[in-house]
Amino acid sequence: MDYPEPYIMIVDSRFYTDIADAMVGGATAVLDEAGATYERYSVPGALEIPSAIRFAVRSLDYWTGRRRFDGYIALGCVIRGETAHYDLVCQESFRGLSDLMSQYTLAIGNGILTCDTREQAMERAAVDRRNKGGEVARTCLAMVDLKNRFRLYPR
């Protein structure tokens, strides 16, 4: 069975703009290569990423005729500081994404980096290094494909 090309929502946290831009570059290159279409939305920090995805899911209405996103890519970075804030942001961001996957049967690629230093984050984010954005985009597309194979709705 043929499925339309995937339509993906990219949500990136702007707290560390250089790291976010590197990951978005890796993700969009993979999506372009796969023939997917996408829209990019930016939020202030990693904690806001699950809310942005929930807004998109909840805003879609059968009567509007708008196409639902087939998958979601969450890109952000949390760098350890001197307080417990790091742990809280990491836990709640990941829990929020996990809850969305379970509650709405979403295909989400989680690219929220949790690092001790900016150098570790850039090593993971840069396209010419570990290219986490590209990896997360491939994960999202694989999960969209799996949903299609199970004929789950929404796609």
C-alpha positions as CSV (number, residue, x, y, z in Angstrom):
1,M,0.0,0.0,0.0
2,D,1.3,3.5,-0.9
3,Y,1.2,6.2,1.7
4,P,1.7,9.9,1.1
5,E,5.1,11.3,1.9
6,P,5.4,12.0,5.7
7,Y,4.4,15.4,7.0
8,I,6.6,16.1,10.1
9,M,6.5,18.8,12.8
10,I,9.9,19.9,14.0
11,V,10.0,21.6,17.4
12,D,13.3,23.1,18.5
13,S,14.2,24.7,21.7
14,R,16.0,28.1,21.2
15,F,17.8,28.1,24.6
16,Y,21.1,27.1,22.9
17,T,20.5,28.5,19.4
18,D,23.8,27.2,17.8
19,I,23.1,23.7,19.1
20,A,19.5,23.8,18.0
21,D,20.4,25.1,14.5
22,A,23.0,22.3,14.1
23,M,20.4,19.6,15.0
24,V,17.7,21.2,12.8
25,G,20.2,21.1,9.9
26,G,20.8,17.4,10.4
27,A,17.1,16.6,10.7
28,T,16.0,18.6,7.7
29,A,18.7,17.1,5.5
30,V,17.4,13.6,6.3
31,L,13.8,14.7,5.8
32,D,14.6,16.3,2.5
33,E,16.4,13.1,1.4
34,A,13.4,11.1,2.3
35,G,11.0,13.4,0.4
36,A,9.1,14.3,3.6
37,T,7.5,17.7,4.1
38,Y,7.8,19.5,7.4
39,E,7.1,22.6,9.4
40,R,9.4,24.0,12.0
41,Y,8.2,25.6,15.2
42,S,10.5,27.1,17.9
43,V,10.0,27.3,21.6
44,P,12.0,28.9,24.4
45,G,13.3,25.8,26.1
46,A,13.2,22.0,26.3
47,L,10.4,22.0,28.8
48,E,8.1,23.7,26.3
49,I,8.6,21.1,23.5
50,P,6.0,18.6,24.7
51,S,3.4,21.4,25.1
52,A,4.1,22.6,21.5
53,I,3.4,19.1,20.2
54,R,0.3,18.8,22.3
55,F,-0.9,22.1,20.9
56,A,-0.5,20.8,17.4
57,V,-2.3,17.5,18.2
58,R,-5.2,19.2,20.0
59,S,-5.6,22.0,17.3
60,L,-6.4,19.6,14.5
61,D,-10.1,19.2,13.8
62,Y,-11.7,16.8,11.4
63,W,-13.9,19.6,10.1
64,T,-11.0,22.0,9.2
65,G,-9.6,19.6,6.6
66,R,-6.0,20.3,7.8
67,R,-3.7,17.4,7.5
68,R,-2.4,15.9,10.8
69,F,1.3,15.7,11.2
70,D,2.5,12.1,10.7
71,G,5.4,12.5,13.0
72,Y,7.1,14.8,15.4
73,I,10.8,15.7,16.0
74,A,11.8,17.2,19.3
75,L,15.1,19.0,19.3
76,G,16.6,20.7,22.3
77,C,19.5,20.7,24.7
78,V,19.8,20.8,28.5
79,I,23.3,21.4,29.9
80,R,24.0,20.6,33.6
81,G,24.3,23.5,35.9
82,E,24.9,23.9,39.6
83,T,21.3,23.3,40.7
84,A,18.6,20.6,40.5
85,H,16.9,22.5,37.6
86,Y,18.8,20.4,35.1
87,D,17.4,17.2,36.5
88,L,13.8,18.5,36.6
89,V,13.9,19.9,33.1
90,C,15.3,16.6,31.8
91,Q,12.9,14.4,33.6
92,E,9.8,16.5,32.8
93,S,10.7,17.0,29.1
94,F,11.2,13.3,28.6
95,R,8.1,12.4,30.6
96,G,6.1,14.8,28.6
97,L,7.2,13.3,25.3
98,S,6.6,9.8,26.6
99,D,3.1,10.7,27.7
100,L,2.3,12.1,24.3
101,M,3.5,9.0,22.6
102,S,1.4,6.8,24.7
103,Q,-1.7,9.0,25.0
104,Y,-2.0,10.0,21.3
105,T,-0.1,7.1,19.6
106,L,2.4,9.6,18.1
107,A,5.6,8.9,16.2
108,I,8.1,11.1,18.0
109,G,11.8,11.3,17.6
110,N,13.3,12.5,20.8
111,G,16.4,14.7,20.2
112,I,16.6,16.5,23.5
113,L,20.3,16.3,24.4
114,T,21.2,16.0,28.1
115,C,24.9,17.0,28.5
116,D,27.3,18.1,31.1
117,T,29.0,20.7,28.9
118,R,28.4,22.8,25.8
119,E,31.3,20.9,24.1
120,Q,29.5,17.5,24.7
121,A,26.3,19.0,23.2
122,M,28.0,20.3,20.1
123,E,29.8,17.0,19.6
124,R,26.4,15.3,19.5
125,A,24.6,18.1,17.5
126,A,27.0,18.9,14.7
127,V,26.2,17.4,11.3
128,D,29.8,16.5,10.7
129,R,30.1,14.8,14.1
130,R,27.4,12.6,15.7
131,N,24.5,14.3,13.9
132,K,21.9,13.7,16.5
133,G,19.3,15.7,14.5
134,G,19.7,13.3,11.5
135,E,19.5,10.3,13.8
136,V,16.3,11.6,15.4
137,A,14.7,12.3,12.0
138,R,15.5,8.7,10.9
139,T,13.9,7.4,14.1
140,C,10.8,9.5,13.5
141,L,10.4,8.3,9.9
142,A,10.9,4.7,11.0
143,M,8.1,5.1,13.6
144,V,5.8,6.7,11.0
145,D,6.5,3.7,8.8
146,L,5.7,1.3,11.6
147,K,2.4,3.1,12.3
148,N,1.5,2.9,8.6
149,R,2.2,-0.9,8.6
150,F,-0.1,-1.3,11.5
151,R,-2.6,1.0,9.8
152,L,-2.9,3.1,12.9
153,Y,-4.9,6.3,12.8
154,P,-4.0,9.0,13.0
155,R,-1.1,8.3,10.8
